[in-house]
Structures are given as structure tokens and as C-alpha cells.
Amino acid sequence: MTAKKKSIVCVVLSALLLPLGAQQRQTLKIATIAPSRSAWDVSQRRLAQDWATASGNTITMQFMSANAMGGESGVIQKLNAVRPGQKAPIDGAIFTSIGIAELAPETQIMTLAVPFLFRNQEEVDIVLDAFTGRLQAAITAKGYVILGWFNVGWAYFYTKRPAHTIAELKQQRMSVSGLGLPGLTNAFKAAGFQTHGVAADKLLQSTRTPGGVEAIYTIPMYGYAGQFYKSLPYILDVPICPVMAAFVISEASWNAIPDAYKPALLAAMRAAEADFIAAQRSSDSEYLQRCVDGGSTLVKPNAAELRLMQETLERDAVAMIQTGIMDQAFYDDIRAVLKRHRGE
């Protein structure tokens, strides 16, 4: 048994020795956008089991579909009580960057989505280590606690027609509003993309309709699970930016959990976080391959095309940041950390 697992076991045993009278059952209702039966879904259900074990089955998690609540915007509404003094319909949620940006704009989380800001997962991890405190402070100010923070994949462009350059991408009607953040649509429009506002529940149908959406950008897990790869069969084989996720719970719900359980619950959260991040490193390639097996084509730019793409999107980033969805000061701070890491 590893030292890490021994530590978790010790904390769990201590929690289980609580007096029976102190153990009150609590069911946490957690909204999630994880596709059913995906690696993400499997990880969060394993975490729920670990929490139940760590608390002697007194703390359980009930996961609920965010799509059934109207997406991440609808989830945010459910986190608030209908009337003062009442309990909110749900206790927490697993949000993407989109949901976090709407829940707490002060995080400036969308700055992490500037195209080609990061070169690889290692750089994402370094920046998260450097700025997690800043992000958590903005969430805490809104009355929530971040229990876990991880990257769920990298965004790729899915298109109706093959595109080897950004100029060719900009010739196709693109939707990002289906992600639920209007400011992101404005940022892409400022960069010269043909953005079209389509609701999330209408997006797939629009990609199948003449004159509808011809391009989206999403992580391969969604591209496959949402069946977008069938109507947008060309995938630009270039990871554009990381898509983050955070497990957020209301302070009221977190405070209601006995303090004796919390170390074990957080230890289980850290273990789940590590497992998911390890799985994520291969999940993008796995889901891209599933799309290819289903008939998609990976569009692989050559070295010159890739260099031009990077230069174009880095220039476009200036216009995107100026729309306000991303923060210039935060962007500069991130760049400074990355430059030091790269030895530039």
C-alpha cells in the first residue's frame, strides 16, 4: 500500500469512529455536464462511492444532468434558493470554464482559453499551480468552495469542409453560443469569425440543416458523444486551448458536513483529480479515433500551415481580449510564468 493510500485510509478510519449521534445523512445534489458513460462520468461516480465510504455512507452524492436544467446557465440559477431562507434546489455543480466564467466573472477564467497560449498539458499544470489561489478567491467571494480543479480536454475545430488555415475556418459559419457564454461569441466575431447564435439544444440540428452551422469547436469527448462528428466530419488536428472543469459546492452545503469527514473527502477528491487528469491525457486521442472510425477525417496542417495558424491566432487574441471576455493583465501574468518555464 502506498503512503498516499495509507494516509487516506487513516483519515477514513478516524471519520468512521465518530459517535453515531454525530452522523447525520446528507445527500448532495450535484449538477454535471459530463456525457453519460464517458471517462469523466465514470470518474465522478467513483468519487461519489469514495465519499460514501469515507463518511460511513452518511455523505452521498446524487449527480444530475446539467443539460436537463438548461445547461450551465440554468445550473447557476438552481444554485440559488427560490425564496430567502429556503434551501437551494442543488448543492453544487461540476462546471466547465464557461460555467465558471458566468458564475464568477472575476476569475477571468476564459483567459486560459486564448488560442495557442499553451503548448502542452505540462504548461497548463504549471499555470494552474501558480494561479489556483487567485481563481479560488474569486469563487469564495461568491459563496462557493472549489473542491477540485482539472482539465477535461483540449478544444478542436469540427467543420463541414476541410480547413488547413484560419482563413478557411473564417469562411465557415461557426457557433460558440451553444456553449452558453455570449461573450465568447463576441470574442470570436471580433477575431473575424462568422459567428452564429444557436441555442445548445438546437445546435446539432443546425449542423444538419442547409444554411446552418458549419463549424464548432469543442473537446473530442463532446464531439463524439454529441454526434457532431457525423455532420461536421472534418476535424482540424490541432489542439487550440485547454477546457477546464471545476467541482464547486455552496459554502452552506460544505459547512453542513462534519469537519471530521472533510480531510477524507478532500483526500478522495485529490485522488480522483489525479486519476482523471491521467485518463484525460489519452482521452482526447481516444475520442478523436472514435470519430475517425465513425467516418471523420483528421485535417493535418503541414509545418508552414501550422506556423501561419499559430501566428494568425496569436494576432487574433489581441482582438479577442479587447472584448472583455479575457483579461489582459491576467494574460500578461500567465505569459510571464510560461516564459520563465520555457527559458525565454
Secondary structure as the mmCIF struct_conf table of DSSP 4:
data_model
#
loop_
_struct_conf.conf_type_id
_struct_conf.id
_struct_conf.beg_label_comp_id
_struct_conf.beg_label_asym_id
_struct_conf.beg_label_seq_id
_struct_conf.end_label_comp_id
_struct_conf.end_label_asym_id
_struct_conf.end_label_seq_id
HELX_RH_AL_P HELX_RH_AL_P1 ALA A 3 LEU A 16
TURN_TY1_P TURN_TY1_P1 LEU A 17 LEU A 17
BEND BEND1 LEU A 18 LEU A 18
HELX_RH_3T_P HELX_RH_3T_P1 LEU A 20 ALA A 22
STRN STRN1 GLN A 26 THR A 32
HELX_LH_PP_P HELX_LH_PP_P1 ALA A 34 PRO A 35
TURN_TY1_P TURN_TY1_P2 SER A 36 ARG A 37
BEND BEND2 SER A 38 SER A 38
HELX_RH_AL_P HELX_RH_AL_P2 ALA A 39 ALA A 54
TURN_TY1_P TURN_TY1_P3 SER A 55 ASN A 57
BEND BEND3 THR A 58 THR A 58
STRN STRN2 ILE A 59 SER A 65
BEND BEND4 ALA A 66 ALA A 66
HELX_RH_3T_P HELX_RH_3T_P2 ASN A 67 MET A 69
TURN_TY1_P TURN_TY1_P4 GLY A 70 GLY A 70
HELX_RH_AL_P HELX_RH_AL_P3 GLY A 71 LYS A 78
TURN_TY1_P TURN_TY1_P5 LEU A 79 LEU A 79
BEND BEND5 ASN A 80 ASN A 80
BEND BEND6 VAL A 82 ARG A 83
TURN_TY1_P TURN_TY1_P6 PRO A 84 GLY A 85
BEND BEND7 GLN A 86 GLN A 86
HELX_LH_PP_P HELX_LH_PP_P2 LYS A 87 ALA A 88
BEND BEND8 PRO A 89 PRO A 89
BEND BEND9 ASP A 91 ASP A 91
STRN STRN3 GLY A 92 THR A 96
HELX_RH_AL_P HELX_RH_AL_P4 SER A 97 LEU A 103
HELX_RH_3T_P HELX_RH_3T_P3 PRO A 105 THR A 107
HELX_RH_3T_P HELX_RH_3T_P4 ILE A 109 ALA A 113
BEND BEND10 VAL A 114 VAL A 114
TURN_TY1_P TURN_TY1_P7 PRO A 115 PHE A 116
BEND BEND11 LEU A 117 LEU A 117
BEND BEND12 ARG A 119 ASN A 120
HELX_RH_AL_P HELX_RH_AL_P5 GLN A 121 THR A 140
TURN_TY1_P TURN_TY1_P8 ALA A 141 GLY A 143
STRN STRN4 TYR A 144 TRP A 154
STRN STRN5 TYR A 156 THR A 159
BEND BEND13 LYS A 160 ARG A 161
BEND BEND14 HIS A 164 THR A 165
HELX_RH_AL_P HELX_RH_AL_P6 ILE A 166 LEU A 169
TURN_TY1_P TURN_TY1_P9 LYS A 170 GLN A 171
BEND BEND15 GLN A 172 GLN A 172
STRN STRN6 ARG A 173 MET A 174
HELX_RH_3T_P HELX_RH_3T_P5 SER A 177 LEU A 179
BEND BEND16 GLY A 180 GLY A 180
HELX_RH_AL_P HELX_RH_AL_P7 PRO A 182 ALA A 190
TURN_TY1_P TURN_TY1_P10 ALA A 191 GLY A 192
STRN STRN7 GLN A 194 THR A 195
HELX_RH_AL_P HELX_RH_AL_P8 ALA A 200 THR A 207
TURN_TY1_P TURN_TY1_P11 ARG A 208 ARG A 208
BEND BEND17 THR A 209 THR A 209
TURN_TY1_P TURN_TY1_P12 PRO A 210 GLY A 211
BEND BEND18 GLY A 212 GLY A 212
STRN STRN8 ALA A 215 THR A 218
HELX_RH_AL_P HELX_RH_AL_P9 PRO A 220 ALA A 225
TURN_TY1_P TURN_TY1_P13 GLY A 226 GLN A 227
HELX_RH_AL_P HELX_RH_AL_P10 PHE A 228 SER A 231
BEND BEND19 LEU A 232 LEU A 232
STRN STRN9 TYR A 234 LEU A 236
BEND BEND20 VAL A 238 VAL A 238
STRN STRN10 PRO A 242 SER A 250
HELX_RH_AL_P HELX_RH_AL_P11 GLU A 251 ASN A 255
TURN_TY1_P TURN_TY1_P14 ALA A 256 ALA A 256
BEND BEND21 ILE A 257 ILE A 257
TURN_TY1_P TURN_TY1_P15 ASP A 259 TYR A 261
HELX_RH_AL_P HELX_RH_AL_P12 LYS A 262 ASP A 293
TURN_TY1_P TURN_TY1_P16 GLY A 294 GLY A 295
STRN STRN11 THR A 297 VAL A 299
HELX_RH_AL_P HELX_RH_AL_P13 ALA A 303 GLN A 322
TURN_TY1_P TURN_TY1_P17 THR A 323 GLY A 324
BEND BEND22 ILE A 325 MET A 326
HELX_RH_AL_P HELX_RH_AL_P14 GLN A 328 ARG A 342
TURN_TY1_P TURN_TY1_P18 GLY A 343 GLY A 343
#
